[in-house]
């Protein structure tokens, strides 16, 4: 078997591609690295934008005819940070409302513990800041 090289991207279905791009770019400092329009077999088009921050690439997908999905559900997308409190304060200043006021710490997650805090994206996607200690 050919060698697998790790995560390529995570696909996120969105209702408004421009709104989602603006959120990820302006609030979370992602950069758009590629955009395209895909002509589907049924004649519809799908708009796609790949946004990237560090080693995390998201594929934002806007279907012409939004439909109920039967694929598996991804619970959350975690973004690695170095100073969770500082990043939290920056995002609060940019209008993010976190699900809790306090950063969670758990000593059992990873050898030296981990901190995290959750918030939502424009299509209610579950996003997490995480700092492994």
BELFENRA-V210245 format. One record per pair of residues at least 24 apart in sequence whose ideal C-beta (glycine too) atoms are under 10 Angstrom apart, sorted by sequence separation. I is the first residue (numbers start at 1). J is the second residue. D is the distance in Angstrom with one decimal. If there is no record, write none. Layout:
BEGIN
I,J,D + I,J,D
END
This chain:
BEGIN
9,33,10.0 + 25,49,9.8 + 29,53,5.8 + 30,54,9.3 + 33,57,7.3 + 40,64,7.8 + 56,80,7.7 + 96,120,8.7 + 104,128,9.8 + 109,133,9.3 + 24,49,8.8 + 28,53,6.4 + 29,54,9.4 + 34,59,9.2 + 35,60,9.1 + 37,62,9.8 + 38,63,10.0 + 40,65,9.4 + 54,79,8.3 + 55,80,8.2 + 96,121,9.7 + 25,51,6.8 + 30,56,8.1 + 53,79,7.0 + 54,80,7.3 + 91,117,9.3 + 103,129,8.1 + 104,130,9.7 + 105,131,9.4 + 107,133,8.8 + 24,51,4.7 + 30,57,8.8 + 37,64,9.8 + 53,80,9.6 + 54,81,9.9 + 88,115,9.8 + 92,119,9.7 + 99,126,8.9 + 103,130,9.9 + 21,49,5.4 + 23,51,9.6 + 24,52,9.3 + 25,53,9.4 + 28,56,9.6 + 30,58,7.2 + 32,60,9.0 + 91,119,7.3 + 99,127,9.9 + 103,131,8.2 + 105,133,8.4 + 17,46,9.9 + 18,47,9.2 + 20,49,7.7 + 24,53,7.8 + 88,117,6.0 + 98,127,10.0 + 99,128,9.7 + 17,47,4.9 + 21,51,6.5 + 28,58,9.7 + 30,60,9.6 + 84,114,9.6 + 85,115,8.5 + 87,117,9.1 + 16,47,10.0 + 17,48,8.1 + 18,49,8.9 + 20,51,8.4 + 84,115,5.0 + 88,119,9.2 + 96,127,9.0 + 98,129,8.7 + 17,49,5.9 + 83,115,10.0 + 84,116,7.5 + 85,117,9.4 + 13,46,9.9 + 14,47,9.1 + 84,117,6.7 + 96,129,9.7 + 24,58,6.9 + 81,115,9.0 + 14,49,8.8 + 81,116,9.6 + 24,60,7.4 + 78,114,9.8 + 81,117,9.8 + 91,127,9.8 + 11,48,8.9 + 23,60,9.6 + 20,58,9.0 + 78,116,7.2 + 91,129,7.7 + 11,50,9.9 + 12,51,9.4 + 21,60,6.5 + 20,60,5.0 + 76,116,9.4 + 78,118,9.3 + 9,50,6.5 + 19,60,9.9 + 20,61,9.6 + 21,62,10.0 + 88,129,6.6 + 8,50,9.9 + 9,51,9.4 + 18,60,9.9 + 20,62,7.9 + 76,118,6.8 + 87,129,5.7 + 9,52,8.5 + 17,60,6.0 + 19,62,9.7 + 76,119,9.9 + 14,58,9.7 + 16,60,9.8 + 17,61,8.3 + 18,62,9.0 + 76,120,9.9 + 77,121,8.4 + 85,129,9.8 + 87,131,8.4 + 17,62,4.2 + 84,129,5.5 + 10,56,7.7 + 12,58,5.5 + 13,59,9.6 + 14,60,5.1 + 16,62,7.1 + 84,130,7.5 + 85,131,8.8 + 9,56,8.4 + 10,57,7.5 + 11,58,7.7 + 12,59,6.9 + 13,60,8.3 + 14,61,6.7 + 15,62,7.0 + 81,128,9.9 + 84,131,4.1 + 7,55,7.8 + 9,57,4.1 + 10,58,5.5 + 11,59,4.5 + 12,60,5.7 + 13,61,5.2 + 14,62,5.3 + 15,63,9.2 + 77,125,6.8 + 78,126,9.5 + 79,127,7.0 + 80,128,9.8 + 81,129,5.2 + 83,131,7.2 + 6,55,8.5 + 7,56,8.1 + 8,57,7.0 + 9,58,6.3 + 10,59,7.0 + 11,60,8.3 + 12,61,6.8 + 13,62,7.6 + 14,63,9.1 + 30,79,9.5 + 76,125,8.0 + 77,126,7.2 + 78,127,7.9 + 79,128,6.8 + 80,129,8.4 + 81,130,6.9 + 82,131,6.9 + 84,133,9.8 + 7,57,8.0 + 9,59,4.8 + 10,60,10.0 + 11,61,5.7 + 13,63,6.8 + 29,79,10.0 + 76,126,3.9 + 77,127,5.6 + 78,128,4.2 + 79,129,5.8 + 80,130,6.1 + 81,131,5.4 + 82,132,9.9 + 8,59,8.9 + 9,60,9.9 + 15,66,6.6 + 28,79,7.3 + 74,125,8.4 + 75,126,6.2 + 76,127,6.6 + 77,128,6.9 + 78,129,7.6 + 79,130,7.0 + 80,131,7.5 + 81,132,9.6 + 14,66,9.5 + 74,126,8.2 + 76,128,5.0 + 78,130,4.6 + 80,132,7.4 + 13,66,7.7 + 73,126,9.9 + 75,128,9.3 + 13,67,9.5 + 76,130,9.6 + 13,69,7.0 + 13,71,9.5 + 29,87,9.8 + 28,87,9.5 + 11,71,9.4 + 29,90,9.0 + 60,121,9.7 + 62,123,9.7 + 12,74,8.2 + 28,90,9.8 + 29,91,9.9 + 60,122,9.9 + 11,74,8.8 + 27,90,9.3 + 28,91,7.6 + 58,121,9.5 + 60,123,9.2 + 10,74,7.0 + 27,91,6.6 + 12,77,7.4 + 29,94,9.6 + 60,125,9.9 + 28,94,8.6 + 10,77,5.9 + 27,94,4.8 + 58,125,9.2 + 26,94,7.2 + 27,95,7.1 + 28,96,8.8 + 26,95,9.4 + 27,96,6.4 + 23,94,9.7 + 23,95,9.7 + 23,96,9.6 + 28,119,9.9 + 27,119,9.6 + 28,121,8.6 + 27,121,8.9 + 27,122,9.4 + 24,121,7.6 + 23,121,6.1 + 24,122,8.8 + 23,122,4.8 + 28,127,8.0 + 22,122,8.4 + 23,123,9.2 + 27,127,10.0 + 20,121,7.1 + 21,122,9.7 + 28,129,9.6 + 19,121,9.9 + 20,122,5.3 + 23,125,9.8 + 19,122,5.3 + 20,123,6.7 + 24,127,9.7 + 19,123,8.6 + 23,127,9.9 + 20,125,8.8 + 16,122,7.1 + 14,121,8.3 + 15,122,7.9 + 16,123,8.0 + 14,122,7.1 + 15,123,5.5 + 12,121,7.7 + 14,123,5.0 + 15,124,9.8 + 13,123,7.2 + 12,123,7.5 + 14,125,8.1 + 13,125,8.7 + 12,125,5.6 + 10,125,9.8 + 12,127,9.9
END
